[in-house]
Amino acid sequence: MRTKASLLSYAVFVVAVSGSCQGEDGVFPHKMPESKPDIEMSSAMERMFRYPAPRAQDNELFSQFKYTPLEGFDYNGGDGTISRRDPSRPILVDGKYYVWYTRRHTPVPPIGSAHANEATDVIPSTDWDLCEIWYATSQDGFTWEEQGIAVPRPAKPIPGWRSVATPDILVWKGKYYLYYQAFVEASGLKGDWCPVSASYANSPDGPWTSTNKTIIHTGKKGDWDQDAIHDPHPVVYKGKIYTYYKAAYNKWPDIRDKYAVAHGLAIADDPLGPFLKHSLNPVLNSGHETTYFPFKEGIATLAIKDGNERCTIQYAKDGVNFEIASVVELTPIAAAPFAPDAFTNSGNGRGITWGLCHFTNAGTRDKQHSIMARFDCDLSLDVDDPTFKNTGVWHRPEVYFKQGLNKKQRARINADNRKALGTPP
């Protein structure tokens, strides 16, 4: 153990070394400084020192992601009639991992939101229409055993009678709470309009008691979240229940091609509310599904798919004001990380190393369904796996060629070529 005197000597050494790395004549030094040099720099180089570490390889909030198919789930031969998606974060109880998820089992695959007016009590409009919440258990996080239904659709007109979907779990004072989206119409009629409902139990195996009511309401007319509260994701933070959620705005019903997505925060002292939305909402300007976990004294999040800051990991020391911590690739979709301290209120979040996600394009266009998978990463203060810190993931050429031009794009290019070359059409 170092003495105070040795620590002081070490601090002097660090200062001397860092000072020697400032570069001569204001030139950025060859040896990477540990902190921002006192020289004039371009915006890009100054920005480098705002990240947790100047190099991505040294950044605790940077990782690559690796994926593994899950064992134990049947998808009826991939005919589109069975779908599993939007897993909750896994939790560990009495030596078993538990996960809850959206499960659809319908006679036919979804017909698409554009045909929502043709949906019936047995024909789903979308992959998350006519769904119920099921759960499964595992000993290792790779092989799962489906246990059955946790939350069925309630009777009409109770919220969720059309579909209950996108669950997440909260453990609070020895009880278990499932938050989920509660649909009262086929998805696509107006949009994905729905609020959040909840069920609770004394055991992760149930039985679950439904509140049969909305616990996080949509905003008033004109608010960014006036239409929907999606993907409720609770974390116990500062002794309260911080529930992050997603909402699409600038979209339905009159503007369908200029949508935006952001995340909000609703805070409560009790799992069933009342929830008070944060005055700074939205707290995240990018991302799609919600993925949040305690990290050090604050909260980290993964932003995917939508927005200018998509494909980033962000961090907020106060759980509210997020800043980009790293830029990532091949991000898990609907990532649900195993975060053992998500509900401990420790104030010292240790990060994550694995979780579950989904892939929505498991079937063909006429057999649409989703499958769940496992992802692994190193976003942990307690694990050091350099393999996850590599900054390049290389794919075979055919992976890129699959992202090819469509017929309309190729026709436009051919027409432009003919015009440029003076060739008759």
PLY file of the C-alpha trace (Angstrom):
ply
format ascii 1.0
element vertex 425
property float x
property float y
property float z
element edge 424
property int vertex1
property int vertex2
end_header
0.00 0.00 0.00
1.35 3.42 -0.93
1.99 5.94 1.84
0.86 9.55 1.59
4.47 10.53 0.88
4.79 8.00 -1.94
1.45 9.09 -3.38
2.65 12.69 -3.36
5.88 11.70 -5.12
3.86 9.74 -7.68
1.58 12.74 -8.30
4.63 14.96 -8.88
5.99 12.37 -11.31
2.72 12.23 -13.24
2.59 16.01 -13.48
6.19 16.08 -14.68
5.58 13.38 -17.27
2.35 14.95 -18.53
4.07 18.30 -18.65
6.83 16.82 -20.79
4.20 15.64 -23.26
2.84 19.04 -24.11
4.83 19.22 -27.35
7.31 21.81 -28.44
6.28 25.09 -30.03
2.61 24.28 -29.52
2.75 21.13 -31.67
0.65 18.21 -30.53
3.05 15.65 -28.98
3.82 12.19 -30.29
3.22 10.65 -26.86
-0.51 10.66 -26.10
-1.22 13.04 -23.19
-3.42 11.66 -20.41
-5.18 15.00 -20.14
-5.83 17.92 -22.47
-2.55 19.70 -23.34
-2.28 23.43 -22.77
-1.84 24.22 -26.44
-4.09 25.51 -29.17
-5.83 22.59 -30.87
-8.44 21.95 -33.51
-12.01 21.31 -32.41
-11.63 17.62 -33.19
-8.55 17.18 -31.00
-10.03 19.19 -28.14
-13.15 17.07 -28.34
-11.05 13.92 -27.98
-10.33 14.83 -24.36
-14.02 15.11 -23.51
-14.41 11.35 -23.80
-13.68 9.12 -20.79
-10.32 8.35 -22.44
-8.59 9.82 -25.51
-8.25 6.35 -27.06
-11.30 4.16 -27.59
-9.27 1.11 -26.51
-8.87 2.67 -23.04
-12.46 3.86 -22.74
-14.50 1.96 -20.16
-17.65 2.98 -22.04
-16.53 1.63 -25.42
-17.04 -1.92 -26.59
-17.65 -4.13 -29.58
-20.59 -6.53 -29.35
-20.65 -10.26 -30.03
-23.83 -12.26 -30.64
-25.00 -15.80 -29.90
-28.28 -17.49 -30.91
-30.42 -18.60 -27.98
-31.26 -22.25 -27.46
-34.65 -23.46 -26.28
-37.10 -21.35 -28.29
-39.27 -22.74 -31.09
-40.40 -20.48 -33.95
-42.72 -22.90 -35.73
-40.30 -23.43 -38.58
-39.99 -19.69 -39.21
-43.46 -19.42 -40.77
-44.07 -16.03 -39.11
-46.78 -17.19 -36.72
-44.57 -17.12 -33.62
-42.47 -14.11 -32.64
-40.43 -13.23 -29.56
-39.01 -9.75 -29.16
-38.29 -6.84 -26.82
-36.80 -8.80 -23.91
-36.66 -7.31 -20.45
-33.32 -7.07 -18.72
-32.48 -10.50 -17.27
-32.43 -10.78 -13.49
-30.87 -13.47 -11.30
-33.10 -14.97 -8.59
-32.25 -18.08 -6.54
-29.70 -19.35 -9.03
-31.80 -18.80 -12.17
-31.91 -16.05 -14.74
-35.38 -14.75 -15.59
-36.44 -12.79 -18.64
-39.80 -11.45 -19.84
-40.62 -10.62 -23.44
-43.26 -9.86 -26.05
-44.63 -13.09 -27.55
-46.97 -13.26 -30.51
-48.58 -16.55 -31.59
-51.17 -15.90 -34.28
-52.64 -18.02 -37.11
-50.97 -15.80 -39.71
-48.00 -13.40 -39.82
-48.54 -9.62 -39.53
-50.14 -7.92 -42.53
-48.30 -4.63 -41.95
-49.19 -1.30 -40.37
-50.27 0.07 -43.76
-53.07 -2.50 -43.70
-53.98 -2.01 -40.04
-57.62 -1.38 -40.94
-57.75 -4.99 -42.19
-56.50 -6.44 -38.89
-58.94 -8.55 -36.87
-59.04 -10.31 -33.53
-56.77 -13.01 -34.98
-54.94 -11.19 -37.79
-52.18 -8.90 -36.43
-51.24 -5.62 -38.06
-47.64 -5.56 -36.78
-45.23 -7.92 -35.06
-46.21 -6.42 -31.68
-49.95 -6.58 -32.24
-52.09 -9.27 -30.52
-49.23 -10.09 -28.13
-48.90 -11.24 -24.55
-45.98 -11.15 -22.12
-44.26 -14.47 -21.50
-41.21 -15.43 -19.47
-38.35 -17.93 -19.55
-35.57 -19.07 -17.23
-31.96 -20.12 -17.75
-28.98 -21.45 -15.87
-26.37 -19.90 -18.14
-27.98 -17.14 -20.24
-27.56 -19.16 -23.45
-30.13 -21.96 -23.16
-33.60 -20.93 -22.03
-36.71 -22.79 -20.94
-39.99 -21.06 -21.72
-42.18 -21.10 -18.61
-45.41 -19.64 -19.94
-47.49 -16.53 -19.89
-46.89 -13.85 -17.27
-49.28 -11.08 -18.35
-52.22 -11.91 -20.64
-54.25 -9.38 -22.51
-57.02 -8.08 -20.24
-60.67 -7.85 -21.18
-61.82 -4.94 -23.32
-61.79 -1.94 -22.64
-58.98 -2.26 -20.07
-55.66 -0.81 -21.37
-53.79 -3.61 -23.10
-56.86 -5.48 -24.34
-55.50 -5.32 -27.90
-51.88 -6.11 -27.04
-49.44 -6.00 -24.13
-45.83 -5.63 -25.27
-42.29 -4.45 -24.58
-41.96 -5.35 -20.90
-39.23 -4.48 -18.45
-38.74 -5.56 -14.87
-38.27 -3.64 -11.63
-37.30 -5.20 -8.30
-38.35 -2.96 -5.40
-38.46 -3.84 -1.70
-38.71 -7.57 -2.32
-41.47 -7.35 -4.93
-41.42 -7.57 -8.70
-43.02 -5.13 -11.12
-43.47 -5.48 -14.87
-43.92 -2.28 -16.88
-45.21 -2.62 -20.45
-47.01 -0.92 -23.30
-50.80 -1.32 -23.23
-52.45 -1.06 -26.66
-56.17 -0.41 -27.13
-56.11 -0.52 -30.93
-54.28 -2.29 -33.72
-50.86 -0.77 -34.25
-50.89 1.44 -37.33
-54.48 2.68 -37.21
-53.22 6.05 -35.97
-49.69 5.06 -35.00
-48.22 3.15 -32.08
-50.38 5.07 -29.65
-50.26 3.66 -26.14
-49.43 4.47 -22.50
-47.65 2.33 -19.88
-49.39 -0.13 -17.58
-47.98 -2.48 -14.92
-48.42 -5.76 -13.08
-46.81 -6.86 -9.82
-45.98 -10.09 -7.98
-44.24 -11.44 -4.89
-42.23 -13.91 -7.00
-40.67 -13.75 -10.47
-42.79 -16.82 -11.24
-45.97 -14.92 -10.43
-48.86 -14.93 -10.12
-49.00 -11.39 -11.49
-51.66 -8.91 -10.48
-52.45 -6.33 -13.13
-53.15 -2.75 -12.17
-55.46 -2.54 -15.21
-54.66 1.14 -15.48
-52.20 3.58 -16.97
-49.28 4.44 -14.68
-47.26 6.68 -17.03
-49.51 8.85 -19.13
-48.90 10.36 -22.53
-48.31 14.10 -22.69
-50.98 16.67 -23.29
-51.84 17.68 -26.86
-48.90 19.47 -28.40
-46.28 17.85 -26.15
-43.53 15.79 -27.80
-44.88 12.62 -26.12
-48.57 13.30 -26.73
-49.17 10.01 -28.57
-47.21 7.28 -26.85
-44.98 6.18 -24.02
-42.88 3.27 -25.31
-40.22 0.95 -23.91
-40.50 1.78 -20.17
-37.12 1.03 -18.59
-36.85 1.47 -14.78
-33.63 1.94 -12.80
-33.40 2.62 -9.07
-31.31 5.76 -8.75
-30.90 8.26 -5.91
-33.47 6.30 -3.92
-36.16 6.81 -6.52
-37.52 4.94 -9.53
-36.11 6.52 -12.67
-38.13 5.19 -15.62
-36.78 6.11 -19.03
-39.07 5.83 -22.03
-39.17 6.44 -25.77
-41.59 8.50 -27.82
-41.77 9.22 -31.53
-42.83 12.74 -32.40
-43.23 14.99 -35.44
-44.90 11.94 -36.94
-48.48 10.77 -36.59
-51.07 11.15 -37.92
-50.43 13.86 -40.51
-46.63 13.68 -40.97
-45.45 10.16 -41.63
-42.04 10.68 -43.22
-40.36 13.21 -40.92
-40.58 11.45 -37.58
-38.09 11.96 -34.77
-37.41 9.86 -31.68
-36.28 10.93 -28.23
-36.21 9.56 -24.70
-37.93 10.95 -21.64
-37.64 10.36 -17.92
-40.43 9.88 -15.37
-39.59 9.64 -11.65
-41.58 8.12 -8.79
-41.20 7.17 -5.13
-43.50 4.18 -5.57
-43.44 1.59 -8.39
-47.07 2.31 -9.25
-46.68 6.06 -9.20
-47.49 8.79 -9.36
-44.75 9.40 -11.94
-43.52 12.94 -12.50
-41.94 13.67 -15.86
-38.64 15.50 -15.71
-38.75 19.19 -16.57
-35.89 18.79 -19.05
-37.58 16.06 -21.11
-36.54 14.77 -23.57
-33.29 13.83 -21.85
-31.86 11.98 -24.88
-32.19 13.30 -28.44
-31.35 10.04 -30.22
-31.88 6.33 -29.96
-34.74 3.92 -30.40
-35.40 1.23 -27.79
-34.33 2.17 -24.25
-31.18 0.70 -22.68
-29.96 2.24 -19.41
-27.74 0.97 -16.59
-25.97 2.39 -13.51
-22.34 3.29 -14.15
-20.10 4.80 -11.48
-22.14 7.56 -9.83
-24.40 8.09 -12.84
-26.35 6.39 -15.62
-25.10 5.11 -18.98
-27.25 4.49 -22.03
-26.98 2.99 -25.50
-28.50 5.06 -28.31
-29.26 3.16 -31.52
-30.95 3.62 -34.89
-32.51 7.10 -34.75
-31.13 10.62 -34.42
-27.88 12.46 -35.09
-26.24 10.72 -32.11
-27.25 7.20 -33.07
-24.75 4.40 -32.45
-23.32 6.03 -29.35
-22.97 5.19 -25.69
-23.78 8.19 -23.54
-23.32 8.99 -19.87
-24.93 11.35 -17.37
-23.46 11.84 -13.90
-26.89 13.05 -12.77
-28.98 10.60 -14.80
-30.38 13.49 -16.84
-27.78 15.44 -18.82
-26.24 12.90 -21.17
-23.01 13.36 -23.11
-21.49 11.09 -25.75
-18.96 8.72 -24.19
-18.15 6.63 -27.27
-19.21 5.81 -30.80
-20.03 2.13 -31.35
-20.99 -0.21 -34.19
-23.06 -3.37 -34.71
-25.13 -2.33 -31.73
-27.66 -4.73 -30.19
-31.27 -3.97 -31.08
-33.62 -3.56 -28.11
-30.66 -4.29 -25.84
-31.64 -5.54 -22.38
-28.46 -5.79 -20.29
-27.96 -7.96 -17.23
-27.18 -5.26 -14.67
-27.00 -6.79 -11.17
-26.96 -3.35 -9.54
-29.84 -1.85 -11.55
-32.05 -1.82 -8.46
-29.52 -1.65 -5.60
-29.18 2.15 -5.44
-25.47 1.61 -4.75
-24.27 4.87 -6.29
-21.35 2.90 -7.74
-22.60 1.18 -10.89
-20.26 -1.51 -12.17
-21.47 -1.68 -15.77
-22.50 -4.63 -17.92
-21.00 -7.58 -19.81
-24.00 -9.31 -21.45
-27.70 -9.15 -22.10
-30.44 -10.09 -24.52
-31.65 -8.36 -27.67
-33.78 -9.12 -30.71
-33.60 -9.29 -34.48
-36.76 -8.18 -36.26
-35.85 -9.47 -39.71
-35.68 -13.17 -38.92
-38.31 -14.05 -41.53
-39.11 -13.16 -45.11
-41.44 -10.31 -46.06
-44.50 -12.59 -45.99
-43.35 -14.44 -42.85
-42.28 -11.57 -40.64
-41.27 -12.41 -37.10
-38.58 -11.61 -34.56
-36.14 -13.75 -32.61
-34.26 -13.07 -29.40
-30.48 -13.43 -29.08
-27.69 -12.87 -26.60
-25.04 -10.15 -26.84
-21.77 -9.91 -24.94
-19.56 -6.85 -24.43
-17.12 -5.20 -22.05
-18.77 -2.14 -20.56
-17.76 -3.19 -17.07
-15.43 -1.77 -14.44
-14.76 -5.30 -13.18
-13.86 -7.04 -16.47
-10.89 -6.37 -18.72
-11.31 -8.12 -22.07
-9.20 -6.37 -24.75
-10.94 -8.38 -27.49
-14.03 -6.24 -27.01
-11.95 -3.06 -27.28
-10.76 -3.64 -30.85
-11.75 -0.67 -32.98
-12.40 -2.55 -36.22
-14.91 -5.25 -37.12
-14.31 -6.69 -40.57
-17.03 -8.25 -42.70
-16.78 -10.30 -45.85
-17.60 -8.39 -49.06
-21.00 -10.09 -49.46
-22.20 -8.42 -46.26
-21.67 -5.03 -47.91
-23.00 -6.13 -51.29
-26.31 -7.05 -49.61
-26.71 -3.33 -48.95
-27.01 -2.80 -52.69
-28.90 -0.32 -54.82
-32.59 -0.90 -55.48
-34.03 -0.91 -59.02
-35.20 2.70 -58.80
-31.76 3.92 -57.73
-30.01 1.96 -60.46
-32.43 3.34 -63.07
-31.73 6.91 -61.92
-27.98 6.36 -62.13
-28.29 4.82 -65.60
-30.37 7.81 -66.73
-27.78 10.23 -65.32
-25.02 8.35 -67.14
-26.86 8.51 -70.45
-27.43 12.24 -70.00
-23.77 12.87 -69.10
-22.55 10.83 -72.09
-25.08 12.24 -74.52
-26.51 8.77 -75.13
-30.14 8.62 -76.30
-32.55 7.29 -73.64
0 1
1 2
2 3
3 4
4 5
5 6
6 7
7 8
8 9
9 10
10 11
11 12
12 13
13 14
14 15
15 16
16 17
17 18
18 19
19 20
20 21
21 22
22 23
23 24
24 25
25 26
26 27
27 28
28 29
29 30
30 31
31 32
32 33
33 34
34 35
35 36
36 37
37 38
38 39
39 40
40 41
41 42
42 43
43 44
44 45
45 46
46 47
47 48
48 49
49 50
50 51
51 52
52 53
53 54
54 55
55 56
56 57
57 58
58 59
59 60
60 61
61 62
62 63
63 64
64 65
65 66
66 67
67 68
68 69
69 70
70 71
71 72
72 73
73 74
74 75
75 76
76 77
77 78
78 79
79 80
80 81
81 82
82 83
83 84
84 85
85 86
86 87
87 88
88 89
89 90
90 91
91 92
92 93
93 94
94 95
95 96
96 97
97 98
98 99
99 100
100 101
101 102
102 103
103 104
104 105
105 106
106 107
107 108
108 109
109 110
110 111
111 112
112 113
113 114
114 115
115 116
116 117
117 118
118 119
119 120
120 121
121 122
122 123
123 124
124 125
125 126
126 127
127 128
128 129
129 130
130 131
131 132
132 133
133 134
134 135
135 136
136 137
137 138
138 139
139 140
140 141
141 142
142 143
143 144
144 145
145 146
146 147
147 148
148 149
149 150
150 151
151 152
152 153
153 154
154 155
155 156
156 157
157 158
158 159
159 160
160 161
161 162
162 163
163 164
164 165
165 166
166 167
167 168
168 169
169 170
170 171
171 172
172 173
173 174
174 175
175 176
176 177
177 178
178 179
179 180
180 181
181 182
182 183
183 184
184 185
185 186
186 187
187 188
188 189
189 190
190 191
191 192
192 193
193 194
194 195
195 196
196 197
197 198
198 199
199 200
200 201
201 202
202 203
203 204
204 205
205 206
206 207
207 208
208 209
209 210
210 211
211 212
212 213
213 214
214 215
215 216
216 217
217 218
218 219
219 220
220 221
221 222
222 223
223 224
224 225
225 226
226 227
227 228
228 229
229 230
230 231
231 232
232 233
233 234
234 235
235 236
236 237
237 238
238 239
239 240
240 241
241 242
242 243
243 244
244 245
245 246
246 247
247 248
248 249
249 250
250 251
251 252
252 253
253 254
254 255
255 256
256 257
257 258
258 259
259 260
260 261
261 262
262 263
263 264
264 265
265 266
266 267
267 268
268 269
269 270
270 271
271 272
272 273
273 274
274 275
275 276
276 277
277 278
278 279
279 280
280 281
281 282
282 283
283 284
284 285
285 286
286 287
287 288
288 289
289 290
290 291
291 292
292 293
293 294
294 295
295 296
296 297
297 298
298 299
299 300
300 301
301 302
302 303
303 304
304 305
305 306
306 307
307 308
308 309
309 310
310 311
311 312
312 313
313 314
314 315
315 316
316 317
317 318
318 319
319 320
320 321
321 322
322 323
323 324
324 325
325 326
326 327
327 328
328 329
329 330
330 331
331 332
332 333
333 334
334 335
335 336
336 337
337 338
338 339
339 340
340 341
341 342
342 343
343 344
344 345
345 346
346 347
347 348
348 349
349 350
350 351
351 352
352 353
353 354
354 355
355 356
356 357
357 358
358 359
359 360
360 361
361 362
362 363
363 364
364 365
365 366
366 367
367 368
368 369
369 370
370 371
371 372
372 373
373 374
374 375
375 376
376 377
377 378
378 379
379 380
380 381
381 382
382 383
383 384
384 385
385 386
386 387
387 388
388 389
389 390
390 391
391 392
392 393
393 394
394 395
395 396
396 397
397 398
398 399
399 400
400 401
401 402
402 403
403 404
404 405
405 406
406 407
407 408
408 409
409 410
410 411
411 412
412 413
413 414
414 415
415 416
416 417
417 418
418 419
419 420
420 421
421 422
422 423
423 424
